Amino acid sequence: MGEGVVEKLEVACDLPDGWFDWPADGSKDWPFGRIDEQKIRSLKPAELSKVEDALIESASSNGLDIEKT
């Protein structure tokens, strides 16, 4: 693509700056700086459920509602 086309597409599609440069696996979207995404994604379902429960409990004890409605 020519100079500036990508930036114009990002604006036209209401995408964040640099969106086309992000990895296709969505890793740019990972919100936790100190938690290893690959380790979380490699957990077994039961282990992942424990982490999810602990995160919800911790958020709730801090007055935060992070559960899906």
N, C-alpha and C positions, 0 to 999 in steps of 0.2 A: 504494500500500500504506500501511497505517496506521503510526503511530509505533512503531518498534522491530521491525517485522516482518522487515525485511531483516537486521537483526542476529541475530534468532532463527533465520532461515533459514541464515545463515552458520555459526552454532553447530551447528545440527541436521545440516547437511551437511558439517561438519568443514572449512569453507573459511576461508582467512585473513581477518582483519578488512579490510573495504573491498573484498572480492572483487567485489561487484556494481558497484562504481564503476570498476573497471579497464576500459581500452579493450578492445573486442571483438577487436582484432587481436593481442592477446597481448603488446603492447609492454611492459607492466608486468613481464613475465617476463624481459626482456632482462637478462642478468647483468653486462654490461660497461659501466661508467660512462664510460670514455674512448674507446670504439669506437662509431662511428656505425652504428646498426642498419640504417638505410636504405641506406647505402653498401655494407654487407656483402650485404644482400638484393638489391642491384642488380648484383652481380658476375656475370660469365658463369661457367658451370660449371667451366671450366679455371682461372679465377682463384680461384674459391671453393675448389677443390681445393688450390691452392697455399697459401692461408691456413690451411686445415684441416691440411695437412701440417706447416706451420710451428708451429701451435698445439700439435699432438700432440708434435712434436719438442721444443719449448720446455718443455712440461709434463714430458715424460720426463726431460729433462736436470735438472729440478728435483725429481726423485723422485716425480712425480705420475702416476697412471694415469687418463687421462680417456677412453680408447678404449672403445667398446662391446664387450661380450663376446659 
